[in-house]
Amino acid sequence: MSDRIDPEVLELVNALADGQISQSERARLERLIERDPGLMKVLKQVQVLRSVVGAIGHEQAPSHIWAGVRDRIERDSLIGQP
């Protein structure tokens, strides 16, 4: 496997890890993995990463932070700065 993965193939790997892959896409990815076993390592890494990120959870930001973000966006849009 090369150091760079075709973005389309990486999209299939992510779709499989997310459980959002069609049967035809799954079959295509399985064929690609048969030809390049290194893709299985990538799939396992993506699955582990997804699991770790999912276990972190999330917390709601305090309302004063959202107010500051909103104010900054409004100010930047008025003065024309990104």
Salt bridges, closest charged atoms under 4 A:
GLU8 OE2 - ARG28 NH1 2.81
ASP18 OD1 - ARG50 NE 2.72
GLU30 OE2 - ARG26 NE 3.39
ASP71 OD1 - ARG70 NH2 3.95
ASP76 OD2 - ARG72 NE 3.06
